[in-house]
Amino acid sequence: MSKKSTKFKNLVDSKIEVINYHSGDSLTYLRESIARDACYTSANSIQYKSDQISENRESLRELRSIYSGQEVIHVKMSRLIYIIKEQQKELSELDDRHQADLEVYKKLVGKAWTQNAKSSNSKNKLAELNEIDALLEA
């Protein structure tokens, strides 16, 4: 689905309409949070589906090497071919959804959404725990 298609514009408009159900100046943060959460969710869905496809491709590679040279294609390979094709269709839909979520976020917040890197809180927590231990020993 292209960004210029009517279907895409309708999807974006529908998402904005749902978010704007929460109206009022005091709920601006809530609306922005909903848009941000939608971006995170759709990005994670793409990653999850991509991982599934990669795993299935690897399984197909393994089966291909096991059954190479045989005249008949093994039923497991046929099944994986079907699954991967269907997952690729799903991935395309998930990408459309994510593009719509990005558009909604930009319209509501006024800037492009970017996925934050994984937090390094564990390092900070470890340093803080070391500091606590040092204070307890003193």
Backbone hydrogen bonds, N-H to C=O, Kabsch-Sander energy under -0.5 kcal/mol:
donor,donor_aa,acceptor,acceptor_aa,energy
5,S,2,S,-1.6
9,K,5,S,-2.2
10,N,6,T,-2.6
11,L,7,K,-2.0
12,V,8,F,-2.5
13,D,9,K,-2.8
14,S,10,N,-2.5
15,K,11,L,-2.3
16,I,12,V,-2.5
17,E,13,D,-2.5
18,V,14,S,-2.2
19,I,15,K,-2.3
20,N,16,I,-2.9
21,Y,18,V,-1.1
22,H,19,I,-1.6
23,S,21,Y,-1.5
27,L,24,G,-1.5
28,T,25,D,-1.4
31,R,27,L,-2.4
32,E,28,T,-2.5
33,S,29,Y,-2.4
34,I,30,L,-2.4
35,A,31,R,-2.2
36,R,32,E,-2.5
37,D,33,S,-2.9
38,A,34,I,-2.0
39,C,35,A,-1.7
40,Y,36,R,-2.3
41,T,37,D,-2.8
42,S,38,A,-2.6
43,A,39,C,-2.4
44,N,40,Y,-2.6
45,S,41,T,-2.2
46,I,42,S,-1.9
47,Q,43,A,-2.1
48,Y,44,N,-2.7
49,K,45,S,-2.5
50,S,46,I,-2.6
51,D,47,Q,-2.3
52,Q,48,Y,-2.1
53,I,49,K,-2.4
54,S,50,S,-2.4
55,E,51,D,-2.4
56,N,52,Q,-2.5
57,R,53,I,-2.6
58,E,54,S,-2.2
59,S,55,E,-2.2
60,L,56,N,-2.3
61,R,57,R,-2.5
62,E,58,E,-2.3
63,L,59,S,-2.5
64,R,60,L,-2.6
65,S,61,R,-2.1
66,I,62,E,-2.1
67,Y,63,L,-2.8
68,S,65,S,-0.5
70,Q,67,Y,-1.5
77,M,74,H,-0.5
78,S,74,H,-1.9
79,R,75,V,-2.4
80,L,76,K,-2.3
81,I,77,M,-2.5
82,Y,78,S,-2.1
83,I,79,R,-2.5
84,I,80,L,-2.9
85,K,81,I,-2.2
86,E,82,Y,-2.2
87,Q,83,I,-2.7
88,Q,84,I,-2.3
89,K,85,K,-1.6
90,E,86,E,-2.3
91,L,87,Q,-2.7
92,S,88,Q,-1.8
93,E,89,K,-1.9
94,L,90,E,-2.8
95,D,91,L,-2.3
96,D,92,S,-2.1
97,R,93,E,-2.4
98,H,94,L,-2.4
99,Q,95,D,-2.7
100,A,96,D,-2.2
101,D,97,R,-2.4
102,L,98,H,-2.6
103,E,99,Q,-2.0
104,V,100,A,-2.5
105,Y,101,D,-2.5
106,K,102,L,-2.3
107,K,103,E,-2.2
108,L,104,V,-2.5
109,V,105,Y,-3.1
110,G,105,Y,-0.6
110,G,106,K,-1.7
123,K,120,S,-0.9
124,N,120,S,-1.5
125,K,121,N,-3.4
126,L,122,S,-2.2
127,A,123,K,-2.4
128,E,124,N,-2.4
129,L,125,K,-2.9
130,N,126,L,-2.3
131,E,127,A,-2.0
132,I,128,E,-2.5
133,D,129,L,-2.8
134,A,130,N,-2.3
135,L,131,E,-2.2
136,L,132,I,-2.4
137,E,133,D,-1.7
138,A,134,A,-1.0
